[in-house]
Amino acid sequence: MSTPRLPWDDESPVSAAVSSSRISSPLPLAALAPASPRVAETGLTGIQCCSNGSAVARLAAARVHVLANTPGSVRVITATHDQADDLVRHVLADQRATLGVERGGWVGYSVRLATPALIAGGLTPLSGLGLEAVVARVVARARRDGALRHFATASRHPGFVPSLARTVMDLRLAGVAAATVAAPDSSQSQDLAALLQEIDATLASLGHADRSQVLALALEAVAADAVEGLGTPLVLVDPPLTCRRDVELAAALLERSGDALVTMPDGDPWAVRLRQRIGRRMREVVVPAGIDVAAAALQRVQASLFGAGVIIVSEQESDPSVQCLSAPGEGRESVELARAVLARAETGTPFDRMAIVLRAPALYGSHLETALRRAGIPAYFARGTRRPDPAGRAFRALLT
């Protein structure tokens, strides 16, 4: 069983993957590192936590927890819906069925929790792009009415609206009211406070609920036990906690579940706040990651990328399994990535066993698509690409 996929599932702050083939063969279960006997034999219930710098170790703990509750009901929540599908498929690849395993993305699941309250209030969830559109409307109105002093010139530049939208989102997620932003001796803060008040009024008049309001309604629903199935065993795999309300909602879900596991990378500041909020009720699950300084560079990166410690490796111990590349611009970097893919293919690695993970898919998508097409590399983009390219539309507008 799967939580209905929602448009907001793709808005999690997680890098989008670009796979080199539409056919994605599942990873062998051995890649998930079989759990240690210490994990399998404890049989602990309550709130458990696997905080580890190794993704392999965290996935191993998640696998043990899912298998311990199947057949039966278990809820798997990851950063996005696609990741939850992949995790369940890999974990239960050797099982006869996946009945009773509910899965979903963190953002989409929070919207689902808030849906009854949204319907009762006549509200519609607003995506990040929708919030940016509301901000653009408010800025245009303020500029037309001459209400801006400090931002009068900056508001005419194309980057002002996206920057203001991110600022507004951060302030609302932090619970900062518009009245607390204004300072009597600062025209900048007064402009920002006026824009915040106008954005709040516009959202209310249009019946839109942004991310902060959705999280608040979801937290109220969980606190009031207004949602069925909160006691279902829960597996939170690296939830993308980005604000205080995310932490509060994650803590509430873990406390309501009768048997919960949360995995978190070492050193994540929001994960640390989640541990502090739950306190001693959270028990640590230890999965040996098998970190070996003499292992391949890729294995050391996988085990220690998010770790708090530092592993010092001499230059003689480096190997080509991890390479660093610096290029002057996204286009040139995409060309070098295409060359690296071709070089790997010449060694015998098929295209459908390669993937490119992007930190900024919107920025690199068109460049990478062009580079791969020119190199003759078949590629599947998980989130698609923009067609036509925005630069082409802008150039055509200049010509006409």
N, C-alpha and C positions, 0 to 999 in steps of 0.2 A: 504494500500500500504506500502511496506516495502523496505527500502534501501537494495540493494543486500548485503548479508552477505559476509564479506571478512575475510581472515585468520588473519588480523591484529586486528580484533575486540576483540580477546581474549588476546591481549597484554596490555590492560589497567591495570594500577596498582591498581586493585581491587581484593579483595579476592575471590577465587572461592568457590562455595558452593557445598557441597556433600549432596544430598538428600537421604533419606532412602527409597525412592520408585520412580519408573518411573512415576507413576501417581501423578501429582501435581495438587491438587484441588485448584481453585482460592480462594484467601482470600475474605471474605465478604467486601462489600464496606464500611461497618461501621468501618472496621479496618483502613480505610484511613482518619478517622476523618472528618466528614462533615464540610465544610468550614463555617466560621462565616459569619453572615449577612454583616459585614463590608467589607469582601472580595467580596461577591457575588453582592453587590449593587453598588460598586464603578464604575465598567465598564470602568476602566482606560485603555488607550492604550499607546503605547510607550514601554519603557523598564521598567519592574517591577522586583523586587528582593524579594525573601523570604529567609532571612538569619536567620536560627533558629537551635538550638541545637537538636531539636526533628525531627526525620525522619518522624514521623506521620504528623507533621505540614507541613513539606515541601511537602510531597505527597498530602496533602489536597489542598495546593495552586496549585500544578500541575494539580490536578483533576479539580479544578474550571476553570483553564485556558483552558484545553483541551475541557471540556464540553461547554465553552463559544464560542468555534470556531467550534463546530460540530452541525449539519452536515456542512461540508465545508472542507477546506484544513488547516491542521495544521501539523507541523513537530515536532516530539518528539525525542530528542537526549539525551541519557544517557551514562553511562560509557561504557557499552557493548551492543551489539545487543540483547542478551538474556534479559537483564534488561529492555530494551525498549519494547520488546514483552510482558514481564510480566506486566509492568506498563500500557500499553494500554489495555491489556486484563482485568486487574482488574478495571481500570477506566471506561471502556465501557462495563462492564459485563451486565449491565441492558439496554444497547442500542441495537437497532435492527441490526446495521451494523457498521463497522469501515471504510467505504469508505472515502477516502480523508485524512486519518491519516497516515502520513509517519513516519517511525521510523528507528532508526539506532544507532550504537555505535559511540562514539566520534572519536576514531582512524579511524574506517572505513569510517566515513563521511568526515573526513579531506582528506583521500586518494581519495574519490570520487570527492571532490572539485579540487584536484590537477591532476586528471586523464587526462584532455585535455592537460595540459602542460607537463605531463609525456610522453604522446604519441608523442607530437610534438618534444620533446627532445630525444626520443628513450630511455627513462629511465624506469626501473622496480623498484617498491617499495621494500624495503629491510626490512625484519622482524628483530627482535632482535637476533634471532638465526643466521640469515644470516650475520648480522654485526659481530657477534662473529666468524663466519667462515672466514670472510675477515681478521679480526684481527689475527686469528691463522695463516693464510697464510703469512701475513706481518711479524709476529714475527719469524716464521720459516725461512723466507728468510733473515731477519736481523741477526739471530743467525748463519746461514750458512755463511754469508758474513763477520762475525765478526764486525758488525756495532754497537753492543751494548757494553757499558762499565759498566755503573751503574747497568743495568738490565741483565747483562750477566748470572749471576747465577740464579736470580729469574725467568728468562724467561723459565727455564727448569722445573719449578714446574707446576702442572696441574691447580692451581688456578690463575696463572698469566694472562692467556688469558681472562677469564671471568671478572676479575677485571679491566684489561685494556680496555675491551670492554665497561664496564659501565662508566669508566672515559672518554673515547672518546665520548660516547653518551652525557654525561653531558656537556662536553666542547663544542661540536658542537651545542647542544640545547641552550647553553648560548651565542653562537655566538663568541666564543673565537678562534682566528686564531692560527695556529701553530707557526707563527713567534713571537707572543707575549708570548709564553710559554717559549721559550729558554732564558736561562741566561748564560752569558759567563763564570761565575765562578761556575756553577753547572752541573756536569755530568748527574745528574738525570733529570733535565729539558731539557738538550740537547738531551738525549735519547728519552724523551717523545715527544719533538718537531719533531725529525726525524721520529719517528713512526707515528705521526699525519700526517706529510706531505706524507709519503708513503701510509698511509691508504686513504687519500684524492685522491691521484693519482690512487690507485687501484680501488676505487669506480668509478672514472671517466672512467677508461679504461674498466671496466666491464659493464658500463651503469647502475649502481645501484644508487638508491636514498634512503638515510636513513631517519629516522624520522624527523630530522631537515630540510632537503631539502624538504620533502613532506609538512611540515608545512609552509615553506617559499613560495612554489608554491601555496598552498591553499590560503594563505593570499594575494598573488598577484592577484589570480583569483577573490577573493571577492572584493578587492579594485578596480579592473577594471570592476566590474559587468559583468564578463565573464561567470557567472553561472546563469542559469534560476531558478526562484523561490526563490530568496533570500528575497523577500518581504513577503513570506508566514509566517503566525503566527508561532512563534518558542517557544518551551519549552525546555530549557536546565536544565536537572535534575542532580544536583551534578556533573558537568563536571570534569573529572580528570585532573585538571590543574597542570602541573609539571614543567613548564618552562615559560620563558618570551614570547616565540612564541605562546604557548598555550593561554596565556592571550590575546595577540594581536588578535589571530584568533577568540576567543570567543567574544571579544569586537566588532570586525568588523561584526560578524554575528548578534549580538544583535542590532547594529546600523542600519544594512541593513533591518532588519525585521520591518514590520509595527506595529506588536504587539508581544512583546517578554516577556518571563518570565524566569528568572534563579533562581534556588534554590541552596543554599550553606550552609554548616554547619558553625556554629559560630566558629570564631577563626582560620579558614583556612587561612594561610598567602597568598596563591595565590589568594584566593577569595577576600581578602582585597585589593590586587593589582588590581584585576578586577574592584572592586567598585571605587577605586581611579582613574582608567583610564577613566571610563565612567563619573564619577562625578555626578553633580546634575541632569543629564538626567535620572538617575535611581531612581525610586520611590520604597519605601519599602512597601511590602504587609505584614500586620500583621495577623497572624493566632494564636490565643491563644493556647498554648500547654497544658494548664491546669496542670502545675507542682505543685504537692502536696508533701510536705516533708513527710507527713504521709502515702503516697501511698506505694504500694509494691516496693521492691527494684528494680525489673525489670522495672517498670514504671519510676522510678527515673533515671535509667541508660538510658532508651530510650529517656527521655526528656532532659537529661543534659550531655550525653556522650561527645558531641562536643561543649557544651556551654562554654562561657567564665567565668561564675560565678562558685562558689563552694557551694555545699549544704552539710552542716555538719549534719550527722546523728549519733545518739548514737548507741552503740552496742545493746541496748535493742530493737531498732526499726528495726534491720536487720531481714531478713526472708530468707527461702531457695530458693526463686525464682531466686537468683543470687548466685552462688558459685564459689570460686576461687580454682584452682587445680594446684599444682606444682609437676612435675614428673621428674625423672632423665633420660631424653632422649625421643626421639620421639616415640620409640617403646612402652615404658611403658606408656607414655601419651595416646597413641592410645588405649591401653588396658583399661585404666581408663575411656576413653570416651565410649568404648563399654559397660563397666559396668554401666555407667551412663544412657546409652540408655536403657539397660535392666531394670534398676531400674525404669525408667520413664514408660516403657511399663507395668510393674507390677501394676502401679497405674491406668492403663486404657487408657493411651495415645497410639494411634495406631502408627505404624512405619511411615506411610505416612504423619503424622503430625509432624515429627521430621526432623531436618536438622543439619548438621555440617558445619560450615563455617571455612575455613582454610586460614590463612595468607600466608602460603607457600605450595601450593598444591604439587609442585614437590618434596618437602622434606618429606611431611607427607603421600603422596598418597599410596605408597606401604605398609607402616606400618599400615595405617588405614584399607586398604583393607584386610590385613591379620587378623587384630584384629576382624573386623566385620565378616569375614568368619568363624573364629574359634568360635565366639559367636553365630553363626547361625542367624545373622541379615541380611536380604535382603537389599542391598544398590545399589543406582544408582549414579555414579560419573559424575558430569556435564561435566567435561573435560576429562574423561577417566583416565585410569591408564597405566603405562608403563608395557609392557610385551615383553620379560621377564625382570626381575629385573636387572638393571645394575650391581649390586653386584654379581649376579649369573654368568653373562657373564665374569666378571673380574676373578672370582674364577676358572671358566672353563679354561680361558686363562692361568692361572698360572699352572694348572694341565697338560695342553698340551704343 
